[in-house]
Amino acid sequence: MAALFRLSIWSLSLWASFAAIPASGLVIYRLGGEALDPPPEADQEGVEFIQLSWTNLEPSLGGKTVDLDIDTAAIRPLERDPNFNIAPGIEEHGGEHVRPNVNVEVWDGDVSVAWVAASYLCGALSRFFCVDDFGRQGTANINLGSPYLIDRIRIISGLTDPSKIVRTFRIYIAPELPWKNRSLIDHPPPYSPWVVEVRDNREQIIDIPLPPQEGTTFVQVAASEHREDWEVNEIEIYAKGFVEQSTYISNILDFGQPMAWGNLRWSGHQDPKARVFIQTRSGQDDDPDLFWRFTGRGDEKTAVSRSEYADLAVGEKAGIGYDQANWTFWSAPYAFADSSGTPIVSLSPRRYLQLKVDFLPQDDDGGQVNFLEVHASPPVATQLVGEVWPVEAAVGQPQQFTYVVRPTLGGDSGGFDRLEVATAARLGSVIQVRIGDEPVDYAVEEADLHRLVVSFPRLTAQDSGALVEVVFEAEVLRYGSTFSARVWDSALPLEVPQSVQGGDASPVYEGNRVWVATKAEHQGVLQVRVAPTVLTPNGDGRNDTVGLGYDLLELTGPASVEVALWDLSGRRVRQVYAGRDDVGAYERMWDGRDESGRLVPPGLYLYRVSVEADHQTVQQAGLLHVVY
């Protein structure tokens, strides 16, 4: 079925139509990277490549940026201009000017209108009633809306009459709003501890540098009690460094028909202390939000469109909700190191897809994304539901598993003859493939430690609902190990594999999930295996080295590992390995030599493998016999 992709172009303010998506074949959308060549696949017949600009964003299609530096070449976190006064436009970023006890703003960027303060009653009559010469009448306050790294504050006073220069003032900053009671907002007291105090100021324009801070959301300038009138023309705020967070949300991509998501690719960089999060979500209609209007009959409300909601009066708006029935939530962030291609995890087949990039800078570290690229193609099945059995296993021990897939194949479904299983567990051999409970001929097309691909007779529409079962061996190394699966038609090599969704594929299997738990009695972190236990490093090619092998299990991330040899007096002979390893199987070789490269004397030696895991040290040791 042909489809049109719609995009609102800012400069033209109209809908633009792209070429029809072919009924079958690969479709590639690229956001950004206009100066780059199309991907190699774009040269193949039947592949549709569509280039989009970062700057072509339309709010009505869900496009949005927050504190983002964006151009046609890349997107990156916004870095503050240290010469730009951020105070006047702060409301646009969720902030507010907390007015002093006057009718004139001091944060509005207009120096021609001054905050003129007559002498305070306290200062004019008696210092007995004053507290440290400061009172709430002399405070000017601003809520910045979000944290900023404030570099300096400029106070402009006495422009029309130098005798009205503000002489004494204090500056207070805070990462959060200091008040608990909303009634204090209009008349906040002078807060402490202040970060800067200036006394006997004689300058009409004075720049006050602020000390380093983690981030400032609230600023207060408090002027002291006084006998003479003074005027403040303006208080300006200058920030530096990156914003706390920058966000890019793409327009909702309309593929015109349900599609299977392939890989997501990108180009860019992430500085060491910064984080760049890339996420996706998919939907069955053109808007993930639900908009509600009060009907006027109590709390009754009715659904309206996005544009209708925007035109409602404040009292008519009944809120915005999320359309969970038709849209997935944002996915977990994709690992930034997987930029060369990682499968899109958002649910498919779906017609609509949206992408989001969040930059979280830290200090002077930021990041950049040059382009995002989405691969998609028409699905080979209307629906694919899969589960693995059993759903509990002994950790680190070979066991037989069955991955079962129930396909729904309509008249327009292409069908498939390949199935891929990928997992962090350690895969063994394939034992059998069944279709509709009957064993069929199969071939293992690809196989490695964590992935296998099997081929079998092609399924078509008449096979809809027939179970596809792949029986194989595997060793589960960690609690919650997931077995993911994808299928495709080998006759269409350009199309992307379609992911299998976890669920109730068959009543025969009770797990209804694609991940495996480990039995409590078998849960552990470290298993060590050593062969041979007798080392004869005499150069004859037999037992000249020993393999110090270990399996890391149940880790939540990379852990520090050390493999070392000791003599029986407690002296370390050789550190064979020191590094960081994730879950998996490893082997470190020892050739019978010490740290200086000399062969050790014959005798007994202690090997020890230690792992720093989850705030504890786990270790296993044993004896090796060295003979000549």
Stockholm file with secondary structure:
# STOCKHOLM 1.0

chainA/1-628         MAALFRLSIWSLSLWASFAAIPASGLVIYRLGGEALDPPPEADQEGVEFIQLSWTNLEPSLGGKTVDLDIDTAAIRPLERDPNFNIAPGIEEHGGEHVRPNVNVEVWDGDVSVAWVAASYLCGALSRFFCVDDFGRQGTANINLGSPYLIDRIRIISGLTDPSKIVRTFRIYIAPELPWKNRSLIDHPPPYSPWVVEVRDNREQIIDIPLPPQEGTTFVQVAASEHREDWEVNEIEIYAKGFVEQSTYISNILDFGQPMAWGNLRWSGHQDPKARVFIQTRSGQDDDPDLFWRFTGRGDEKTAVSRSEYADLAVGEKAGIGYDQANWTFWSAPYAFADSSGTPIVSLSPRRYLQLKVDFLPQDDDGGQVNFLEVHASPPVATQLVGEVWPVEAAVGQPQQFTYVVRPTLGGDSGGFDRLEVATAARLGSVIQVRIGDEPVDYAVEEADLHRLVVSFPRLTAQDSGALVEVVFEAEVLRYGSTFSARVWDSALPLEVPQSVQGGDASPVYEGNRVWVATKAEHQGVLQVRVAPTVLTPNGDGRNDTVGLGYDLLELTGPASVEVALWDLSGRRVRQVYAGRDDVGAYERMWDGRDESGRLVPPGLYLYRVSVEADHQTVQQAGLLHVVY
#=GR chainA/1-628 SS CCCCCEEEETTTTEEEECCCCCSSSCEEEEEECTTSCCCGGGGSTTCEEEEECTTCCCGGGTCEEESEEECSSCEEECBCCTTSBCSTTGGGGTCEEECCSSSSCSSSSCTTSCEEECCCHHHHHCGGGCBTTEEEEEEEEEEEEEEEEEEEEEEEECSSCGGGCCCCEEEEEESSCCCSSGGGSSSCCCCSSCSEEECSCCCSEEEEECCCCSCEEEEEEEEECCSSCEEEEEEEEEEESBCSCEEEECCCEEEEEEEEEEEEEEEEEECTTCEEEEEEEEESSSCSEEEEEECSSTTCEEEECHHHHHTSCGGGEEEEEECTTTBCCCCCCBCGGGTTCEECCSCSSEEEEEEEEEEECBTTBCEEEEEEEEEEECCSSSEEEEEEECSEECTTSEEEEEEEEEEECCTTCCCEEEEEEEESSEEEEEEEEEETTEECCCEEEEEETTEEEEEEEEECGGGTTCCEEEEEEEECCSTTEEEEEEEECTTCTTSCCEECEESCCCTTCSCCSSEEEECGGGCCSEEEEEECSEECCSSSSSSCSEEEEEEECSCSSCEEEEEEEEETTSCEEEEEEEEEECSEEEEEEECSBCTTSCBCCSEEEEEEEEEEETTEEEEEEEEEEECC
#=GC SS_cons         CCCCCEEEETTTTEEEECCCCCSSSCEEEEEECTTSCCCGGGGSTTCEEEEECTTCCCGGGTCEEESEEECSSCEEECBCCTTSBCSTTGGGGTCEEECCSSSSCSSSSCTTSCEEECCCHHHHHCGGGCBTTEEEEEEEEEEEEEEEEEEEEEEEECSSCGGGCCCCEEEEEESSCCCSSGGGSSSCCCCSSCSEEECSCCCSEEEEECCCCSCEEEEEEEEECCSSCEEEEEEEEEEESBCSCEEEECCCEEEEEEEEEEEEEEEEEECTTCEEEEEEEEESSSCSEEEEEECSSTTCEEEECHHHHHTSCGGGEEEEEECTTTBCCCCCCBCGGGTTCEECCSCSSEEEEEEEEEEECBTTBCEEEEEEEEEEECCSSSEEEEEEECSEECTTSEEEEEEEEEEECCTTCCCEEEEEEEESSEEEEEEEEEETTEECCCEEEEEETTEEEEEEEEECGGGTTCCEEEEEEEECCSTTEEEEEEEECTTCTTSCCEECEESCCCTTCSCCSSEEEECGGGCCSEEEEEECSEECCSSSSSSCSEEEEEEECSCSSCEEEEEEEEETTSCEEEEEEEEEECSEEEEEEECSBCTTSCBCCSEEEEEEEEEEETTEEEEEEEEEEECC
//
